[in-house]
Amino acid sequence: MFNNIPPITRNIIIINIIVFIVSSFLLRDQLTASLAAFYPFSPFFHSWQVITHMFMHGSIMHILFNMLTLYSFGPILEQSLGGKKYLILYFVSGLGAFFLFNLWNFVEVQQISNELQQLGFNVNAYLSGAQGVYNGTAESILKQQGLVQDLNGIVGTPMVGASGAIFGVIAAFATLYPDSKIMIMFIPVPVKVKYILPVIIVVSVFLGVSGNVGGIAHFAHVGGALVGFLLAWIWKKHLYRFN
């Protein structure tokens, strides 16, 4: 089976599977702390995480869905774009996912920080590792504790998965082959990808803004898709010059 997949897509899938097995059964805590992507201003963040998080997955269903999706769309793009541009598409889409997701995180952190500072809580010291000191009335302290909990949820929760990169692959495929039809779960007839992608983007933006996250980095999906679309749109007129 793997021999029929173009080399870059095949190797990405293999690496993801190996990392998932090692992180799930051997070095889960160590690899999560080191390779998952934390908020850039978090004390847990390391520069290499902007790449390594794309090879980390939280569950068997997570990696299964991502790798099956990559297997479905990746080979066609790898063959039509060529290896170099396909690699650029994949990893730059993943970087776009990381950037947009954390840009939204930054906005939320700033809002929380402003509220905490108004209540007399030293946010900068807390983020630097100092013990949080609550001030004011019992009601104010209770509010500060709730805000700190929200802050910890952003700063201490890692981002994992290849979804952003793969959404870039899907968006590029929809841009280059808009009239291709695919089957979607619960829809009995094939649907053109040019109709599916906008719906996915709108839904992802809505869920991200509304806070109905459910452990899913919706803005990462949007960021990856936007980068994939832009790259494919730029390259589209030169498609037949690719190797």
PAROSE-551898 format. One record per residue: residue in three letters; x, y, z of N, C-alpha, C, O in turn. Coordinates in nm, 2 decimals, decimal comma, padded with zeros to 4 digits. Layout:
<atoms>
 rest    n_x    n_y    n_z   ca_x   ca_y   ca_z    c_x    c_y    c_z    o_x    o_y    o_z
  ALA      X      Y      Z      X      Y      Z      X      Y      Z      X      Y      Z
...
</atoms>
This chain:
<atoms>
 rest    n_x    n_y    n_z   ca_x   ca_y   ca_z    c_x    c_y    c_z    o_x    o_y    o_z
  MET  00,08 -00,12  00,00  00,00  00,00  00,00  00,09  00,13  00,00  00,06  00,22 -00,08
  PHE  00,19  00,13  00,09  00,27  00,25  00,10  00,35  00,27 -00,02  00,38  00,39 -00,05
  ASN  00,39  00,17 -00,09  00,47  00,18 -00,21  00,40  00,26 -00,32  00,46  00,31 -00,41
  ASN  00,27  00,26 -00,32  00,19  00,33 -00,42  00,17  00,48 -00,39  00,11  00,55 -00,47
  ILE  00,21  00,52 -00,27  00,20  00,66 -00,23  00,32  00,74 -00,27  00,43  00,69 -00,24
  PRO  00,31  00,85 -00,33  00,43  00,93 -00,36  00,52  00,95 -00,23  00,47  00,95 -00,12
  PRO  00,65  00,97 -00,25  00,74  00,96 -00,14  00,72  01,06 -00,03  00,73  01,02  00,09
  ILE  00,69  01,18 -00,06  00,68  01,28  00,05  00,56  01,26  00,13  00,56  01,26  00,25
  THR  00,44  01,23  00,07  00,32  01,20  00,14  00,34  01,07  00,22  00,30  01,07  00,34
  ARG  00,41  00,97  00,16  00,43  00,85  00,23  00,52  00,87  00,36  00,49  00,82  00,47
  ASN  00,63  00,95  00,34  00,72  00,97  00,46  00,65  01,05  00,57  00,67  01,03  00,68
  ILE  00,57  01,15  00,53  00,50  01,23  00,63  00,40  01,14  00,71  00,40  01,15  00,83
  ILE  00,33  01,05  00,64  00,24  00,96  00,71  00,32  00,86  00,80  00,28  00,84  00,92
  ILE  00,43  00,81  00,76  00,51  00,72  00,84  00,57  00,79  00,96  00,56  00,73  01,07
  ILE  00,62  00,91  00,94  00,68  00,98  01,06  00,57  01,01  01,16  00,59  00,99  01,28
  ASN  00,45  01,05  01,11  00,34  01,08  01,21  00,30  00,95  01,28  00,28  00,96  01,41
  ILE  00,30  00,84  01,22  00,26  00,71  01,28  00,36  00,68  01,39  00,33  00,63  01,50
  ILE  00,49  00,69  01,35  00,60  00,65  01,45  00,59  00,74  01,57  00,60  00,70  01,68
  VAL  00,58  00,87  01,55  00,58  00,97  01,66  00,45  00,94  01,75  00,46  00,95  01,87
  PHE  00,34  00,91  01,68  00,22  00,88  01,76  00,24  00,76  01,85  00,20  00,76  01,97
  ILE  00,30  00,65  01,80  00,32  00,53  01,87  00,42  00,56  01,99  00,39  00,51  02,10
  VAL  00,53  00,63  01,96  00,63  00,66  02,07  00,56  00,75  02,18  00,58  00,72  02,30
  SER  00,49  00,85  02,13  00,43  00,94  02,23  00,32  00,89  02,31  00,29  00,93  02,42
  SER  00,25  00,79  02,25  00,14  00,73  02,32  00,18  00,62  02,42  00,11  00,60  02,52
  PHE  00,28  00,54  02,39  00,31  00,43  02,47  00,45  00,43  02,54  00,47  00,35  02,63
  LEU  00,54  00,52  02,50  00,67  00,52  02,56  00,71  00,65  02,63  00,74  00,65  02,75
  LEU  00,69  00,76  02,56  00,74  00,89  02,62  00,64  01,00  02,61  00,66  01,11  02,57
  ARG  00,52  00,97  02,65  00,40  01,06  02,63  00,43  01,19  02,70  00,42  01,30  02,62
  ASP  00,45  01,20  02,83  00,47  01,33  02,89  00,59  01,41  02,84  00,58  01,53  02,82
  GLN  00,70  01,34  02,82  00,82  01,40  02,78  00,81  01,46  02,64  00,84  01,58  02,61
  LEU  00,75  01,39  02,54  00,73  01,44  02,41  00,63  01,54  02,40  00,64  01,64  02,32
  THR  00,52  01,53  02,48  00,42  01,64  02,47  00,48  01,77  02,52  00,46  01,87  02,46
  ALA  00,55  01,76  02,63  00,61  01,89  02,69  00,71  01,95  02,59  00,73  02,07  02,59
  SER  00,78  01,86  02,51  00,89  01,91  02,43  00,84  01,94  02,28  00,89  02,04  02,23
  LEU  00,75  01,86  02,23  00,72  01,87  02,08  00,59  01,94  02,05  00,57  01,99  01,95
  ALA  00,49  01,93  02,15  00,37  02,00  02,12  00,39  02,15  02,13  00,49  02,20  02,18
  ALA  00,30  02,23  02,06  00,32  02,37  02,05  00,24  02,44  02,16  00,12  02,44  02,16
  PHE  00,31  02,52  02,24  00,25  02,60  02,34  00,24  02,74  02,29  00,31  02,78  02,20
  TYR  00,16  02,82  02,36  00,15  02,96  02,33  00,28  03,03  02,33  00,36  03,01  02,43
  PRO  00,32  03,11  02,23  00,46  03,16  02,22  00,51  03,24  02,34  00,63  03,24  02,36
  PHE  00,42  03,30  02,42  00,47  03,37  02,54  00,46  03,29  02,66  00,46  03,34  02,78
  SER  00,43  03,16  02,65  00,42  03,07  02,76  00,56  03,03  02,80  00,65  03,01  02,71
  PRO  00,59  03,00  02,93  00,72  02,95  02,97  00,75  02,81  02,91  00,86  02,76  02,92
  PHE  00,65  02,74  02,86  00,66  02,61  02,81  00,70  02,61  02,66  00,73  02,50  02,60
  PHE  00,70  02,72  02,60  00,72  02,73  02,45  00,87  02,72  02,41  00,96  02,78  02,48
  HIS  00,90  02,64  02,31  01,03  02,64  02,24  01,01  02,66  02,09  00,91  02,61  02,04
  SER  01,11  02,72  02,03  01,10  02,76  01,89  01,07  02,64  01,80  00,99  02,66  01,70
  TRP  01,13  02,53  01,83  01,11  02,41  01,73  00,97  02,36  01,73  00,93  02,28  01,65
  GLN  00,89  02,40  01,83  00,75  02,34  01,84  00,66  02,39  01,73  00,56  02,32  01,70
  VAL  00,70  02,50  01,66  00,62  02,54  01,55  00,62  02,44  01,43  00,53  02,44  01,35
  ILE  00,72  02,35  01,43  00,73  02,24  01,33  00,69  02,11  01,39  00,60  02,04  01,34
  THR  00,74  02,08  01,51  00,72  01,95  01,57  00,58  01,92  01,61  00,54  01,80  01,61
  HIS  00,50  02,02  01,64  00,36  02,00  01,68  00,28  01,93  01,56  00,18  01,87  01,59
  MET  00,32  01,95  01,44  00,25  01,89  01,33  00,26  01,74  01,32  00,19  01,68  01,25
  PHE  00,35  01,68  01,40  00,37  01,54  01,40  00,32  01,47  01,53  00,33  01,36  01,56
  MET  00,25  01,56  01,61  00,19  01,51  01,74  00,04  01,50  01,73 -00,02  01,58  01,66
  HIS -00,02  01,39  01,78 -00,16  01,38  01,78 -00,21  01,33  01,91 -00,14  01,26  01,99
  GLY -00,34  01,37  01,95 -00,39  01,35  02,08 -00,46  01,21  02,10 -00,48  01,17  02,21
  SER -00,50  01,15  01,99 -00,58  01,03  02,00 -00,57  00,95  01,87 -00,52  01,00  01,77
  ILE -00,61  00,82  01,87 -00,61  00,74  01,75 -00,70  00,79  01,65 -00,67  00,78  01,53
  MET -00,81  00,84  01,69 -00,91  00,90  01,59 -00,85  01,02  01,52 -00,87  01,05  01,41
  HIS -00,78  01,10  01,60 -00,72  01,23  01,55 -00,62  01,20  01,44 -00,63  01,25  01,33
  ILE -00,53  01,11  01,47 -00,43  01,08  01,37 -00,49  01,00  01,25 -00,45  01,02  01,14
  LEU -00,58  00,91  01,28 -00,65  00,83  01,17 -00,72  00,93  01,07 -00,70  00,91  00,95
  PHE -00,79  01,02  01,12 -00,86  01,12  01,03 -00,77  01,20  00,95 -00,78  01,22  00,83
  ASN -00,66  01,25  01,02 -00,57  01,33  00,95 -00,49  01,26  00,84 -00,47  01,31  00,73
  MET -00,44  01,14  00,87 -00,36  01,06  00,78 -00,45  01,01  00,66 -00,40  01,01  00,55
  LEU -00,57  00,97  00,69 -00,66  00,93  00,58 -00,69  01,05  00,49 -00,70  01,03  00,36
  THR -00,71  01,17  00,54 -00,73  01,28  00,46 -00,61  01,32  00,38 -00,62  01,35  00,26
  LEU -00,49  01,31  00,44 -00,37  01,34  00,36 -00,35  01,23  00,25 -00,31  01,27  00,14
  TYR -00,38  01,11  00,28 -00,37  01,00  00,18 -00,47  01,03  00,07 -00,44  00,99 -00,05
  SER -00,58  01,09  00,09 -00,68  01,11 -00,01 -00,64  01,23 -00,10 -00,67  01,22 -00,22
  PHE -00,59  01,33 -00,05 -00,56  01,45 -00,13 -00,41  01,48 -00,16 -00,38  01,53 -00,26
  GLY -00,32  01,43 -00,07 -00,18  01,46 -00,09 -00,12  01,41 -00,21 -00,05  01,48 -00,28
  PRO -00,14  01,28 -00,25 -00,07  01,22 -00,36 -00,10  01,30 -00,49  00,00  01,32 -00,57
  ILE -00,22  01,35 -00,52 -00,25  01,42 -00,64 -00,17  01,55 -00,64 -00,12  01,59 -00,74
  LEU -00,17  01,62 -00,53 -00,10  01,75 -00,52  00,05  01,73 -00,53  00,12  01,81 -00,60
  GLU  00,10  01,62 -00,47  00,25  01,60 -00,48  00,29  01,57 -00,62  00,40  01,62 -00,67
  GLN  00,21  01,50 -00,70  00,24  01,47 -00,84  00,22  01,60 -00,93  00,30  01,61 -01,02
  SER  00,12  01,68 -00,90  00,10  01,79 -00,99  00,19  01,91 -00,96  00,23  01,99 -01,05
  LEU  00,22  01,93 -00,83  00,30  02,05 -00,79  00,45  02,02 -00,79  00,53  02,11 -00,82
  GLY  00,48  01,89 -00,77  00,62  01,86 -00,76  00,66  01,86 -00,61  00,59  01,92 -00,53
  GLY  00,77  01,79 -00,58  00,80  01,77 -00,44  00,83  01,89 -00,36  00,79  01,91 -00,25
  LYS  00,91  01,99 -00,42  00,95  02,11 -00,35  00,83  02,19 -00,31  00,82  02,24 -00,20
  LYS  00,74  02,22 -00,41  00,63  02,31 -00,38  00,53  02,24 -00,29  00,46  02,30 -00,21
  TYR  00,52  02,11 -00,30  00,43  02,03 -00,21  00,48  02,04 -00,07  00,40  02,06  00,03
  LEU  00,61  02,03 -00,04  00,66  02,05  00,09  00,64  02,19  00,14  00,60  02,20  00,26
  ILE  00,66  02,29  00,06  00,63  02,42  00,10  00,49  02,44  00,14  00,46  02,50  00,24
  LEU  00,40  02,39  00,05  00,25  02,40  00,08  00,22  02,33  00,22  00,15  02,39  00,30
  TYR  00,27  02,22  00,24  00,24  02,14  00,37  00,29  02,22  00,49  00,21  02,25  00,58
  PHE  00,42  02,25  00,49  00,47  02,31  00,62  00,44  02,46  00,63  00,42  02,50  00,75
  VAL  00,43  02,53  00,53  00,39  02,67  00,54  00,24  02,68  00,58  00,20  02,77  00,66
  SER  00,16  02,59  00,54  00,02  02,58  00,58  00,01  02,55  00,73 -00,07  02,61  00,81
  GLY  00,10  02,46  00,78  00,11  02,43  00,92  00,15  02,55  01,00  00,10  02,57  01,11
  LEU  00,25  02,63  00,95  00,29  02,75  01,01  00,18  02,86  01,02  00,16  02,93  01,12
  GLY  00,11  02,87  00,91 -00,01  02,96  00,90 -00,11  02,92  01,01 -00,17  03,01  01,07
  ALA -00,13  02,79  01,03 -00,23  02,74  01,13 -00,18  02,79  01,27 -00,26  02,84  01,35
  PHE -00,05  02,76  01,29  00,00  02,80  01,42 -00,01  02,95  01,45 -00,05  02,99  01,56
  PHE  00,02  03,03  01,35  00,02  03,18  01,36 -00,12  03,23  01,39 -00,14  03,30  01,48
  LEU -00,22  03,19  01,31 -00,36  03,24  01,33 -00,42  03,19  01,46 -00,48  03,27  01,53
  PHE -00,39  03,07  01,49 -00,45  03,02  01,62 -00,39  03,09  01,74 -00,46  03,13  01,83
  ASN -00,26  03,12  01,73 -00,20  03,20  01,85 -00,22  03,35  01,84 -00,21  03,42  01,94
  LEU -00,25  03,40  01,72 -00,30  03,54  01,71 -00,43  03,56  01,79 -00,45  03,65  01,86
  TRP -00,52  03,46  01,77 -00,64  03,47  01,85 -00,62  03,44  02,00 -00,68  03,51  02,08
  ASN -00,53  03,35  02,03 -00,49  03,34  02,17 -00,43  03,46  02,23 -00,46  03,50  02,34
  PHE -00,35  03,53  02,15 -00,29  03,66  02,20 -00,40  03,76  02,23 -00,39  03,83  02,33
  VAL -00,50  03,77  02,15 -00,61  03,87  02,17 -00,68  03,83  02,30 -00,71  03,92  02,38
  GLU -00,71  03,70  02,32 -00,78  03,66  02,44 -00,69  03,68  02,57 -00,74  03,72  02,67
  VAL -00,56  03,65  02,56 -00,47  03,67  02,67 -00,46  03,82  02,71 -00,46  03,85  02,82
  GLN -00,46  03,91  02,61 -00,46  04,05  02,64 -00,58  04,09  02,71 -00,58  04,17  02,80
  GLN -00,70  04,04  02,66 -00,82  04,08  02,73 -00,82  04,03  02,88 -00,86  04,11  02,97
  ILE -00,78  03,91  02,90 -00,78  03,85  03,03 -00,68  03,93  03,12 -00,70  03,96  03,23
  SER -00,56  03,96  03,06 -00,45  04,03  03,13 -00,50  04,17  03,18 -00,47  04,22  03,29
  ASN -00,57  04,24  03,09 -00,62  04,37  03,12 -00,72  04,37  03,24 -00,71  04,45  03,33
  GLU -00,81  04,27  03,23 -00,90  04,26  03,34 -00,83  04,23  03,48 -00,86  04,28  03,58
  LEU -00,73  04,14  03,47 -00,66  04,10  03,59 -00,58  04,22  03,65 -00,57  04,24  03,77
  GLN -00,52  04,30  03,56 -00,44  04,41  03,60 -00,53  04,52  03,67 -00,49  04,58  03,76
  GLN -00,65  04,54  03,61 -00,75  04,63  03,67 -00,79  04,58  03,81 -00,83  04,67  03,89
  LEU -00,78  04,45  03,84 -00,82  04,40  03,97 -00,70  04,39  04,06 -00,71  04,35  04,18
  GLY -00,58  04,44  04,01 -00,46  04,44  04,10 -00,37  04,32  04,09 -00,29  04,30  04,18
  PHE -00,40  04,23  04,00 -00,32  04,11  03,99 -00,20  04,13  03,90 -00,22  04,19  03,79
  ASN -00,08  04,09  03,94  00,04  04,11  03,86  00,06  04,00  03,76  00,11  03,89  03,79
  VAL  00,01  04,02  03,64  00,01  03,92  03,53  00,15  03,89  03,48  00,18  03,77  03,47
  ASN  00,23  03,99  03,46  00,37  03,97  03,41  00,45  03,88  03,50  00,52  03,79  03,46
  ALA  00,44  03,91  03,63  00,51  03,83  03,73  00,46  03,68  03,73  00,54  03,59  03,74
  TYR  00,33  03,67  03,72  00,27  03,53  03,72  00,32  03,45  03,60  00,35  03,34  03,61
  LEU  00,32  03,52  03,48  00,36  03,45  03,36  00,51  03,42  03,36  00,56  03,33  03,29
  SER  00,59  03,49  03,44  00,73  03,47  03,45  00,76  03,35  03,55  00,88  03,32  03,57
  GLY  00,66  03,30  03,62  00,68  03,19  03,71  00,66  03,22  03,85  00,67  03,13  03,94
  ALA  00,63  03,35  03,89  00,61  03,38  04,03  00,47  03,33  04,07  00,38  03,31  03,99
  GLN  00,46  03,32  04,20  00,33  03,28  04,26  00,23  03,39  04,25  00,26  03,50  04,27
  GLY  00,11  03,35  04,21  00,00  03,45  04,19 -00,05  03,50  04,32 -00,07  03,43  04,42
  VAL -00,06  03,64  04,34 -00,10  03,70  04,46 -00,24  03,77  04,43 -00,24  03,86  04,35
  TYR -00,34  03,73  04,50 -00,47  03,79  04,48 -00,50  03,90  04,58 -00,46  03,89  04,69
  ASN -00,56  04,01  04,53 -00,58  04,13  04,61 -00,73  04,16  04,60 -00,80  04,13  04,51
  GLY -00,77  04,24  04,71 -00,91  04,30  04,70 -01,01  04,22  04,79 -00,97  04,14  04,87
  THR -01,13  04,24  04,76 -01,24  04,17  04,83 -01,26  04,03  04,79 -01,19  03,98  04,69
  ALA -01,34  03,96  04,86 -01,36  03,82  04,83 -01,42  03,80  04,69 -01,38  03,71  04,62
  GLU -01,51  03,89  04,65 -01,57  03,88  04,52 -01,46  03,91  04,41 -01,46  03,84  04,31
  SER -01,37  04,01  04,44 -01,26  04,04  04,34 -01,17  03,92  04,33 -01,13  03,88  04,22
  ILE -01,13  03,86  04,44 -01,04  03,74  04,44 -01,10  03,63  04,37 -01,03  03,56  04,29
  LEU -01,23  03,60  04,39 -01,30  03,49  04,31 -01,29  03,52  04,16 -01,27  03,42  04,09
  LYS -01,31  03,64  04,12 -01,31  03,68  03,98 -01,17  03,66  03,93 -01,15  03,61  03,82
  GLN -01,07  03,70  04,00 -00,93  03,69  03,96 -00,89  03,54  03,94 -00,83  03,50  03,85
  GLN -00,94  03,46  04,03 -00,91  03,31  04,02 -00,97  03,25  03,90 -00,91  03,17  03,83
  GLY -01,09  03,30  03,86 -01,16  03,25  03,74 -01,08  03,29  03,62 -01,06  03,22  03,52
  LEU -01,03  03,42  03,62 -00,96  03,47  03,50 -00,82  03,40  03,49 -00,78  03,37  03,38
  VAL -00,76  03,37  03,60 -00,63  03,30  03,60 -00,65  03,16  03,55 -00,56  03,11  03,48
  GLN -00,76  03,10  03,58 -00,79  02,97  03,53 -00,80  02,97  03,38 -00,75  02,89  03,31
  ASP -00,87  03,08  03,33 -00,88  03,09  03,18 -00,75  03,12  03,12 -00,72  03,06  03,01
  LEU -00,66  03,20  03,19 -00,53  03,23  03,14 -00,45  03,10  03,13 -00,37  03,08  03,03
  ASN -00,45  03,02  03,23 -00,38  02,89  03,24 -00,42  02,80  03,13 -00,34  02,72  03,07
  GLY -00,55  02,81  03,09 -00,61  02,72  02,99 -00,54  02,75  02,85 -00,53  02,66  02,77
  ILE -00,51  02,88  02,83 -00,45  02,92  02,71 -00,30  02,89  02,71 -00,24  02,83  02,62
  VAL -00,23  02,94  02,82 -00,09  02,93  02,83 -00,04  02,79  02,84  00,07  02,75  02,80
  GLY -00,11  02,70  02,91 -00,07  02,57  02,95 -00,12  02,46  02,86 -00,09  02,34  02,89
  THR -00,21  02,49  02,77 -00,27  02,38  02,68 -00,19  02,38  02,55 -00,19  02,47  02,48
  PRO -00,13  02,26  02,52 -00,06  02,25  02,40 -00,14  02,23  02,27 -00,25  02,18  02,28
  MET -00,09  02,27  02,16 -00,15  02,25  02,03 -00,08  02,14  01,96  00,04  02,14  01,95
  VAL -00,16  02,04  01,92 -00,10  01,92  01,85 -00,18  01,89  01,72 -00,30  01,92  01,71
  GLY -00,11  01,83  01,63 -00,18  01,77  01,51 -00,14  01,83  01,38 -00,08  01,95  01,38
  ALA -00,16  01,76  01,28 -00,13  01,80  01,14 -00,24  01,87  01,07 -00,24  01,89  00,95
  SER -00,35  01,89  01,15 -00,48  01,94  01,08 -00,46  02,07  01,01 -00,51  02,08  00,90
  GLY -00,38  02,16  01,06 -00,36  02,29  00,99 -00,29  02,27  00,86 -00,33  02,33  00,76
  ALA -00,18  02,19  00,86 -00,11  02,16  00,73 -00,21  02,09  00,63 -00,20  02,11  00,51
  ILE -00,29  01,99  00,68 -00,37  01,91  00,60 -00,49  02,00  00,54 -00,53  01,98  00,43
  PHE -00,54  02,09  00,62 -00,64  02,19  00,57 -00,58  02,27  00,46 -00,65  02,31  00,37
  GLY -00,45  02,30  00,47 -00,39  02,37  00,36 -00,38  02,28  00,23 -00,40  02,34  00,12
  VAL -00,36  02,16  00,25 -00,36  02,06  00,14 -00,50  02,05  00,07 -00,51  02,06 -00,05
  ILE -00,60  02,05  00,16 -00,74  02,04  00,11 -00,77  02,17  00,03 -00,83  02,16 -00,07
  ALA -00,74  02,28  00,09 -00,77  02,41  00,03 -00,70  02,42 -00,11 -00,75  02,48 -00,20
  ALA -00,57  02,38 -00,11 -00,50  02,38 -00,24 -00,56  02,29 -00,34 -00,57  02,33 -00,46
  PHE -00,61  02,18 -00,30 -00,67  02,08 -00,39 -00,80  02,15 -00,45 -00,83  02,14 -00,56
  ALA -00,88  02,21 -00,36 -01,00  02,27 -00,40 -00,98  02,39 -00,49 -01,06  02,42 -00,58
  THR -00,87  02,46 -00,48 -00,83  02,57 -00,56 -00,79  02,52 -00,70 -00,82  02,58 -00,80
  LEU -00,71  02,42 -00,70 -00,66  02,37 -00,83 -00,75  02,28 -00,91 -00,75  02,27 -01,03
  TYR -00,84  02,21 -00,83 -00,93  02,11 -00,89 -01,07  02,14 -00,83 -01,13  02,05 -00,77
  PRO -01,13  02,26 -00,86 -01,25  02,30 -00,79 -01,37  02,21 -00,82 -01,47  02,20 -00,75
  ASP -01,37  02,15 -00,94 -01,49  02,07 -00,99 -01,48  01,92 -00,95 -01,57  01,85 -00,99
  SER -01,37  01,89 -00,88 -01,36  01,75 -00,84 -01,47  01,72 -00,74 -01,50  01,80 -00,65
  LYS -01,53  01,60 -00,74 -01,63  01,56 -00,65 -01,58  01,46 -00,55 -01,51  01,37 -00,58
  ILE -01,63  01,48 -00,43 -01,59  01,38 -00,32 -01,71  01,35 -00,24 -01,81  01,42 -00,24
  MET -01,71  01,23 -00,17 -01,82  01,19 -00,09 -01,80  01,25  00,05 -01,69  01,24  00,11
  ILE -01,90  01,30  00,11 -01,90  01,35  00,25 -02,00  01,27  00,33 -02,11  01,23  00,29
  MET -01,96  01,24  00,46 -02,04  01,16  00,55 -02,18  01,23  00,56 -02,19  01,35  00,58
  PHE -02,28  01,14  00,56 -02,42  01,18  00,58 -02,48  01,25  00,45 -02,60  01,29  00,45
  ILE -02,40  01,27  00,35 -02,45  01,33  00,22 -02,45  01,22  00,12 -02,34  01,17  00,09
  PRO -02,56  01,18  00,06 -02,57  01,06 -00,02 -02,51  01,07 -00,16 -02,50  00,97 -00,23
  VAL -02,48  01,20 -00,20 -02,43  01,22 -00,34 -02,29  01,29 -00,33 -02,27  01,36 -00,24
  PRO -02,21  01,27 -00,44 -02,08  01,34 -00,44 -02,10  01,49 -00,45 -02,20  01,54 -00,51
  VAL -02,01  01,57 -00,39 -02,02  01,72 -00,38 -01,89  01,77 -00,43 -01,78  01,72 -00,40
  LYS -01,90  01,88 -00,51 -01,78  01,94 -00,56 -01,70  02,01 -00,45 -01,76  02,07 -00,36
  VAL -01,57  02,00 -00,45 -01,49  02,05 -00,34 -01,50  02,20 -00,33 -01,48  02,26 -00,22
  LYS -01,53  02,27 -00,44 -01,53  02,42 -00,43 -01,65  02,46 -00,35 -01,66  02,58 -00,31
  TYR -01,75  02,38 -00,33 -01,86  02,41 -00,24 -01,84  02,37 -00,10 -01,89  02,43 -00,01
  ILE -01,76  02,27 -00,08 -01,74  02,22  00,06 -01,65  02,31  00,14 -01,67  02,34  00,25
  LEU -01,54  02,35  00,07 -01,43  02,43  00,15 -01,49  02,55  00,21 -01,46  02,58  00,33
  PRO -01,56  02,64  00,14 -01,61  02,76  00,20 -01,70  02,73  00,32 -01,70  02,81  00,42
  VAL -01,78  02,63  00,32 -01,87  02,59  00,43 -01,78  02,55  00,55 -01,81  02,59  00,66
  ILE -01,68  02,47  00,53 -01,59  02,43  00,64 -01,52  02,56  00,70 -01,51  02,56  00,82
  ILE -01,48  02,65  00,62 -01,41  02,77  00,67 -01,51  02,85  00,75 -01,47  02,90  00,87
  VAL -01,63  02,88  00,70 -01,73  02,96  00,78 -01,76  02,89  00,91 -01,77  02,96  01,01
  VAL -01,78  02,76  00,91 -01,82  02,69  01,03 -01,70  02,70  01,13 -01,72  02,72  01,25
  SER -01,58  02,68  01,08 -01,46  02,69  01,17 -01,45  02,82  01,23 -01,42  02,84  01,35
  VAL -01,47  02,93  01,15 -01,46  03,07  01,21 -01,57  03,09  01,31 -01,54  03,14  01,42
  PHE -01,69  03,04  01,29 -01,80  03,06  01,38 -01,77  02,99  01,51 -01,79  03,04  01,62
  LEU -01,72  02,86  01,50 -01,69  02,79  01,62 -01,58  02,85  01,70 -01,58  02,85  01,82
  GLY -01,48  02,90  01,63 -01,36  02,96  01,70 -01,40  03,09  01,77 -01,36  03,11  01,88
  VAL -01,48  03,17  01,71 -01,52  03,30  01,77 -01,62  03,28  01,88 -01,61  03,34  01,98
  SER -01,71  03,18  01,86 -01,82  03,16  01,96 -01,77  03,09  02,09 -01,83  03,09  02,19
  GLY -01,65  03,03  02,08 -01,59  02,96  02,19 -01,63  02,82  02,20 -01,60  02,75  02,30
  ASN -01,71  02,77  02,10 -01,75  02,63  02,10 -01,63  02,54  02,04 -01,64  02,48  01,94
  VAL -01,52  02,54  02,12 -01,40  02,48  02,07 -01,40  02,33  02,08 -01,37  02,26  01,98
  GLY -01,44  02,28  02,20 -01,44  02,13  02,22 -01,31  02,06  02,20 -01,30  01,95  02,15
  GLY -01,20  02,13  02,24 -01,07  02,07  02,22 -01,01  02,08  02,08 -00,91  02,02  02,06
  ILE -01,08  02,15  01,99 -01,04  02,16  01,85 -00,99  02,30  01,82 -01,06  02,40  01,85
  ALA -00,87  02,31  01,76 -00,82  02,44  01,73 -00,88  02,49  01,59 -00,81  02,48  01,49
  HIS -01,00  02,54  01,60 -01,07  02,58  01,47 -00,99  02,69  01,39 -00,99  02,68  01,27
  PHE -00,93  02,78  01,46 -00,86  02,89  01,39 -00,73  02,83  01,33 -00,68  02,89  01,23
  ALA -00,68  02,72  01,38 -00,56  02,66  01,31 -00,61  02,60  01,18 -00,53  02,61  01,08
  HIS -00,73  02,55  01,17 -00,78  02,50  01,05 -00,80  02,61  00,95 -00,76  02,60  00,83
  VAL -00,85  02,72  00,99 -00,87  02,84  00,91 -00,74  02,89  00,86 -00,72  02,92  00,74
  GLY -00,64  02,90  00,95 -00,51  02,95  00,91 -00,44  02,87  00,80 -00,39  02,92  00,70
  GLY -00,45  02,73  00,82 -00,39  02,64  00,73 -00,46  02,65  00,59 -00,39  02,65  00,49
  ALA -00,59  02,66  00,59 -00,67  02,66  00,47 -00,64  02,79  00,39 -00,63  02,79  00,27
  LEU -00,63  02,90  00,46 -00,60  03,03  00,40 -00,46  03,03  00,33 -00,45  03,08  00,21
  VAL -00,36  02,97  00,39 -00,23  02,97  00,33 -00,23  02,87  00,21 -00,18  02,90  00,11
  GLY -00,30  02,76  00,23 -00,31  02,66  00,12 -00,38  02,72  00,00 -00,33  02,70 -00,12
  PHE -00,48  02,80  00,02 -00,56  02,86 -00,09 -00,47  02,97 -00,16 -00,46  02,97 -00,28
  LEU -00,40  03,05 -00,08 -00,32  03,16 -00,14 -00,20  03,10 -00,22 -00,17  03,15 -00,33
  LEU -00,13  03,00 -00,17 -00,02  02,94 -00,24 -00,07  02,87 -00,37 -00,01  02,89 -00,48
  ALA -00,18  02,80 -00,36 -00,24  02,73 -00,48 -00,29  02,84 -00,59 -00,27  02,82 -00,71
  TRP -00,34  02,95 -00,54 -00,39  03,05 -00,63 -00,27  03,12 -00,70 -00,28  03,15 -00,82
  ILE -00,16  03,14 -00,63 -00,04  03,20 -00,69  00,02  03,10 -00,79  00,06  03,14 -00,90
  TRP  00,02  02,97 -00,76  00,08  02,87 -00,84 -00,01  02,82 -00,96  00,04  02,76 -01,05
  LYS -00,13  02,85 -00,95 -00,23  02,79 -01,04 -00,20  02,81 -01,19 -00,21  02,72 -01,27
  LYS -00,16  02,94 -01,22 -00,14  02,97 -01,36 -00,01  02,91 -01,42  00,01  02,90 -01,54
  HIS  00,07  02,86 -01,32  00,19  02,79 -01,37  00,19  02,64 -01,35  00,29  02,57 -01,36
  LEU  00,07  02,59 -01,33  00,05  02,45 -01,29  00,12  02,35 -01,39  00,19  02,26 -01,35
  TYR  00,10  02,38 -01,52  00,15  02,29 -01,62  00,30  02,30 -01,64  00,36  02,23 -01,73
  ARG  00,37  02,40 -01,57  00,51  02,41 -01,58  00,58  02,32 -01,47  00,70  02,30 -01,47
  PHE  00,50  02,27 -01,38  00,56  02,20 -01,27  00,60  02,06 -01,32  00,55  02,01 -01,42
  ASN  00,70  02,01 -01,25  00,75  01,87 -01,28  00,65  01,77 -01,23  00,67  01,65 -01,25
</atoms>
